[in-house]
Amino acid sequence: MSNRHRRTTLVDVAEAAGVSLATVDRVLNHRPGVSPRTMERVEQSLVRLGYRPDPAAVRLARGIQYQFCFVLPSGTNTFMSLLASQVDRTLMSLAEQQAYGDVLRVDVFDPNVLAGTLRGLIGRYHGVATVALDHPVVREAIDAMVEAGMVVVTLVSDVPNSRRHRYVGIDNSAAGRTVATLMGRFAGHRKGPVGLIAGSLALRDHAERMFGFQQVIASEFPQLRTLPVLEGRDDTERCRQVAKKLLAEQPD
């Protein structure tokens, strides 16, 4: 079996430099007791072999553990359930790297519930990833976590005016425009209203998709008109009832 892609270890460096493993460790950690000539030999071997520290091994040696939490919406949304399952699998694989985590499913449509949940994580985790409502109390909770030294990442739906570190998600306005383009093409020359059901316009990703959708319908498919957006809170039964009422009120 080829070792071409095997990670270079400190043992490899020690052998190449002709020194002990303890000497290599002293050089890497800037400890005394190594002559300048030996230090130079070790450093040259490190560069030549392309040695890169293994973060997991470093954490293990130093007894460092990282704790993460993912705050995701509760309810019946299929995408969010799949996301939660994938996060669970990823966390299992990270355990061997001294990184652990939890997944919390909460009502992210209620700003006070979400903000209270986020504030309750302060001091318990190194980092938090959350699907977040763009609301003042949620922004304040995110800012409080960052102030406490936690890393905060927003998922799927962003809170750009908060102090969050990163956002992971798609261009939601572009997604809305894409759907509108397809809807317009499928409609052909037919005229009439188009119903829109969102989870909640308080979620920035939903609002941005609606904006992109309405923008394209208005500019490229004037024979269609969008109805006021209805909210289903990403709940299957609630969306069913909203859709039934919409069809009853708008039979065309």
C-alpha positions as CSV (number, residue, x, y, z in Angstrom):
1,M,0.0,0.0,0.0
2,S,1.3,3.4,-0.9
3,N,2.1,5.9,1.9
4,R,2.2,8.8,-0.5
5,H,-0.8,10.5,1.2
6,R,0.1,9.5,4.8
7,R,0.3,12.5,7.2
8,T,3.9,13.3,8.3
9,T,4.4,12.5,12.0
10,L,6.8,13.8,14.6
11,V,8.5,10.4,14.5
12,D,9.2,11.0,10.8
13,V,10.7,14.4,11.6
14,A,12.8,13.0,14.4
15,E,14.2,10.2,12.2
16,A,15.0,12.7,9.3
17,A,16.7,15.1,11.7
18,G,18.6,12.3,13.5
19,V,17.3,13.4,16.9
20,S,14.9,12.1,19.6
21,L,11.2,12.7,19.6
22,A,11.6,14.7,22.8
23,T,14.0,17.0,21.0
24,V,11.5,17.6,18.2
25,D,8.9,18.4,20.8
26,R,11.1,20.9,22.5
27,V,11.8,22.7,19.2
28,L,8.1,22.8,18.3
29,N,7.1,24.2,21.7
30,H,10.1,26.6,22.0
31,R,11.5,24.9,25.1
32,P,15.1,25.3,26.2
33,G,17.8,22.6,26.0
34,V,18.3,22.4,22.3
35,S,21.5,23.7,20.6
36,P,21.1,26.2,17.7
37,R,22.6,23.6,15.2
38,T,20.2,20.9,16.3
39,M,17.3,23.3,16.2
40,E,18.1,24.3,12.7
41,R,18.3,20.6,11.6
42,V,14.9,19.9,13.1
43,E,13.3,23.0,11.5
44,Q,14.7,22.1,8.1
45,S,13.2,18.6,8.5
46,L,9.9,20.0,9.4
47,V,9.8,22.1,6.3
48,R,11.2,19.4,4.0
49,L,8.7,16.8,5.1
50,G,5.8,19.3,5.1
51,Y,4.9,18.6,8.6
52,R,1.5,20.0,9.8
53,P,0.2,19.6,13.3
54,D,-2.9,17.4,13.7
55,P,-5.3,19.7,15.6
56,A,-7.2,16.8,17.1
57,A,-3.9,15.3,18.4
58,V,-2.9,18.6,19.9
59,R,-6.2,19.0,21.6
60,L,-6.0,15.5,22.9
61,A,-2.5,16.0,24.2
62,R,-3.5,19.2,26.0
63,G,-6.8,17.9,27.3
64,I,-8.8,20.5,25.3
65,Q,-12.4,19.8,24.4
66,Y,-14.8,21.9,22.3
67,Q,-18.5,22.0,23.0
68,F,-20.9,23.2,20.2
69,C,-24.7,23.6,20.0
70,F,-27.0,23.7,17.0
71,V,-30.3,25.5,17.5
72,L,-32.7,24.4,14.8
73,P,-36.5,24.9,14.3
74,S,-38.9,22.4,15.9
75,G,-41.8,21.2,13.8
76,T,-42.4,19.1,10.7
77,N,-40.2,20.9,8.1
78,T,-38.5,18.1,6.1
79,F,-35.4,20.1,5.3
80,M,-34.8,21.1,8.9
81,S,-35.3,17.4,10.0
82,L,-32.7,16.3,7.5
83,L,-30.4,19.1,8.6
84,A,-30.7,18.0,12.2
85,S,-30.0,14.3,11.3
86,Q,-26.9,15.4,9.3
87,V,-25.7,17.5,12.2
88,D,-26.1,14.5,14.5
89,R,-24.0,12.3,12.2
90,T,-21.3,15.0,11.9
91,L,-21.1,15.5,15.7
92,M,-20.6,11.7,16.1
93,S,-17.6,11.8,13.7
94,L,-16.2,14.9,15.5
95,A,-16.1,13.1,18.9
96,E,-12.8,11.5,18.1
97,Q,-11.4,15.0,17.6
98,Q,-12.4,16.1,21.0
99,A,-15.3,18.1,19.7
100,Y,-18.8,17.4,21.1
101,G,-22.2,19.0,20.6
102,D,-25.9,19.1,21.1
103,V,-28.9,19.8,18.8
104,L,-31.8,21.7,20.2
105,R,-35.1,21.9,18.4
106,V,-37.0,25.1,19.5
107,D,-39.7,27.4,18.2
108,V,-37.6,29.8,16.3
109,F,-40.7,31.7,15.1
110,D,-41.2,33.0,18.7
111,P,-38.5,35.6,19.2
112,N,-38.7,35.5,23.0
113,V,-38.4,31.7,23.1
114,L,-35.4,31.7,20.7
115,A,-33.7,34.6,22.5
116,G,-34.2,32.9,25.9
117,T,-32.8,29.7,24.5
118,L,-29.7,31.4,23.1
119,R,-29.0,33.3,26.3
120,G,-29.3,30.1,28.2
121,L,-26.3,28.7,26.2
122,I,-23.9,31.3,27.4
123,G,-21.1,29.8,29.3
124,R,-22.0,26.3,28.3
125,Y,-20.6,26.1,24.8
126,H,-17.7,27.4,22.8
127,G,-19.8,27.9,19.7
128,V,-23.4,28.0,18.6
129,A,-25.0,27.7,15.1
130,T,-28.6,28.8,14.9
131,V,-31.4,29.3,12.4
132,A,-32.3,32.7,13.7
133,L,-35.2,35.1,13.6
134,D,-34.2,38.6,12.6
135,H,-35.7,40.3,15.6
136,P,-34.3,42.8,18.1
137,V,-34.4,40.5,21.1
138,V,-32.7,37.7,19.1
139,R,-30.0,40.2,17.9
140,E,-29.4,41.2,21.5
141,A,-29.1,37.5,22.5
142,I,-26.6,36.9,19.7
143,D,-24.6,39.9,20.7
144,A,-24.6,38.8,24.3
145,M,-23.2,35.4,23.3
146,V,-20.4,37.0,21.2
147,E,-19.6,39.4,24.1
148,A,-19.2,36.3,26.3
149,G,-16.6,35.0,24.0
150,M,-18.7,32.5,22.0
151,V,-18.5,32.0,18.3
152,V,-21.9,32.4,16.7
153,V,-22.8,31.2,13.2
154,T,-26.3,31.8,11.6
155,L,-27.7,29.0,9.5
156,V,-30.1,29.3,6.5
157,S,-31.6,32.5,7.8
158,D,-29.2,35.4,8.7
159,V,-29.2,38.2,11.2
160,P,-26.8,40.5,9.5
161,N,-27.1,43.4,11.9
162,S,-26.0,41.3,14.8
163,R,-22.4,40.5,15.8
164,R,-22.6,37.0,14.5
165,H,-19.3,35.8,13.1
166,R,-20.5,34.0,9.9
167,Y,-23.6,33.1,7.9
168,V,-23.9,29.8,6.2
169,G,-26.7,29.6,3.6
170,I,-27.7,30.3,0.1
171,D,-28.6,33.6,-1.7
172,N,-32.3,33.5,-0.9
173,S,-33.3,36.4,-3.1
174,A,-31.8,34.5,-6.1
175,A,-33.7,31.4,-5.0
176,G,-37.0,33.3,-5.0
177,R,-36.2,34.7,-8.5
178,T,-35.5,31.2,-9.8
179,V,-38.8,29.9,-8.5
180,A,-40.7,32.8,-10.0
181,T,-39.0,32.3,-13.4
182,L,-40.0,28.6,-13.4
183,M,-43.5,29.5,-12.2
184,G,-43.9,32.0,-15.0
185,R,-42.7,29.6,-17.7
186,F,-45.0,26.9,-16.5
187,A,-48.0,29.3,-16.4
188,G,-47.5,30.1,-20.1
189,H,-50.0,32.6,-21.3
190,R,-52.5,31.9,-18.5
191,K,-53.6,34.8,-16.3
192,G,-54.5,34.9,-12.6
193,P,-53.4,35.1,-9.0
194,V,-50.4,33.3,-7.5
195,G,-50.6,32.3,-3.8
196,L,-47.6,32.5,-1.6
197,I,-47.2,30.6,1.7
198,A,-44.1,31.2,3.8
199,G,-43.0,30.0,7.2
200,S,-42.7,33.5,8.6
201,L,-41.7,36.7,7.0
202,A,-39.8,37.5,10.3
203,L,-37.3,34.9,9.1
204,R,-35.0,36.8,6.8
205,D,-34.5,33.9,4.4
206,H,-38.3,33.6,3.8
207,A,-38.7,37.3,3.4
208,E,-35.8,37.5,0.9
209,R,-37.2,34.6,-1.2
210,M,-40.6,36.3,-1.3
211,F,-39.0,39.5,-2.4
212,G,-37.1,37.8,-5.2
213,F,-40.2,35.9,-6.3
214,Q,-42.4,39.0,-6.4
215,Q,-39.7,41.0,-8.1
216,V,-39.6,38.7,-11.1
217,I,-43.3,38.0,-11.3
218,A,-44.0,41.8,-11.4
219,S,-41.3,42.6,-14.0
220,E,-41.4,39.5,-16.3
221,F,-44.8,38.0,-16.0
222,P,-47.4,40.8,-15.7
223,Q,-50.3,38.5,-16.5
224,L,-49.8,37.0,-13.0
225,R,-50.4,38.8,-9.8
226,T,-49.1,37.7,-6.4
227,L,-51.5,37.5,-3.5
228,P,-50.6,38.7,0.0
229,V,-48.1,36.3,1.6
230,L,-49.6,33.8,4.1
231,E,-47.7,32.2,6.9
232,G,-47.7,28.5,7.8
233,R,-44.9,28.4,10.4
234,D,-43.3,25.4,8.6
235,D,-46.0,23.2,10.1
236,T,-47.5,20.6,7.8
237,E,-51.0,20.7,9.2
238,R,-51.1,24.5,9.5
239,C,-49.9,24.9,5.9
240,R,-52.6,22.5,4.7
241,Q,-55.3,24.5,6.4
242,V,-53.9,27.8,5.0
243,A,-53.8,26.3,1.5
244,K,-57.4,25.0,1.8
245,K,-58.6,28.5,2.9
246,L,-56.6,30.1,0.1
247,L,-58.1,27.9,-2.6
248,A,-61.6,28.4,-1.2
249,E,-61.2,32.2,-1.4
250,Q,-59.4,32.2,-4.7
251,P,-60.9,29.5,-6.9
252,D,-59.2,30.9,-10.0
